[in-house]
Amino acid sequence: MEKSKDKNFNTDLAGLLIVSVEQAVAGPYASGKLADAGARVIKIERPEGDFARKYDAAGGNKSSYFIWLNRGKESICLDLKKPEDKKVLITMVEHADVFIQNLMPGVIDRLVADFQKMRRLNPSLIRCDISGYGSTGKFANVKAYDLLIQAETGLSSITGAESEPGRVGVSVCDIAAGMTAYQSILQALYARLKTNQGRQIEVSLFHSLMDWMNVPHLQKHYGNTDVARVGLNHPTIAPYGLYSTKDGKKILIGIQNEREFKIFCSEILEMEWLATKPEFDNNINRVVNRNTLDKIINSRFAEIELDTLADALQKNNIAFGRLNGLDDLLVHSQTEFISVSSGGKEYNLFSPSGIIQGQKYQLGEVPELDQHGSKLRREFNIIKSEGY
């Protein structure tokens, strides 16, 4: 029997048309995932382009953010204040499966059409609106960027060293909103198979991150736990944090239960008796006495070089992580890359995490500004709808 040929991972959503009036990170993240899965994604940019194109100069005339988030899309510049450009977008919406937008609340409704008008044109349309704080409430029209949301949601107050709050090192609020939008769109597409009806989805950076803040919320308000910044330590589990080794390198360990702690004391620290001491005999006591326990661990680790310690931890099935830098990540045994083309140059990206066995993952080219504008204007130049 002839072996089946490898399939391209990016054909799963082939046949779907996604139209996205997008900028920055959250909206492009959601539409980018749809593009990766094979959907046709048309990126609508303002005449001067998505401002994220210029966040940095890592890719020449495109930023690292833009290269990461916009592979495999078609780009067209539209000025939605101009009737002829508005008509192009309306025609796209008529044919689209999904419409995504992450402008300020109400802007698309005023410039183009609200969901009810769009639905009359296209009853099966799925529309996803992404904003900073949602479309209602006192903060609806407040400008919202990732770092500001990290602060507003309380994430910054529990992130960083004890001395001062810190920023999560990637755009975690934007990514959370993009992930939430992507999964909500997929859910809506599945529901449409049964109902043939579209729906409107609303996602905000604030509420997406608030969902992620539920554990510290529950700990503080129901567990009477003061959730404090502890740097590279877990706030409610010990030992679970950063330690130094003989060669001056750093390693984190994580103990999740009493069985692991006993093995750790016996096989790694060579202090079997430590696990039975009252101040360390359960996790709650270990957290209370974390400083004393950390001094004991650091004293022992100061006698062991990093690689030797890592081997011993792995042998005894104790969780650990080296404190790696970006250069270490490039040569990590588990790191995989995938190539994307931009402006005639190839860039190696870290490979996406969702791996489907037997299928390849290929990424489309990152578009130049308005690269597909002329072609798309010809394709969507017939206006069937009235009243626009």
Protein Blocks (a to p, Z undefined) as FASTA:
>chain_A
ZZdddddfklmmgoiacddddehjlmmmmmmmmmmnopacdddddfkopfklmmpmmnoj
acfklmmmmgoiacddddfkbmklmmmmmmmmmmpmbdcdfbdehklmmmmocfklmmmm
mmmbccddddfkojedjklmgccdfklmmmmnommmmgccfkbccddfbdfklmmmmmmm
mmmmmmmmmmmmmnopacdddddfklmmmmmmmmmmmmmmmnopacddehjadfkbccdd
ddddfkopacddddfbfklmmmmmmmmnopaklmmpmklmpfklmmmmmmmmmmmmmmmm
mmpcfklmmmmmmmnopacdddddfklmmmgfkbccddddeehiacdddddfbdcehiac
dddddddehklmmmmmmmmmccfbghZZ
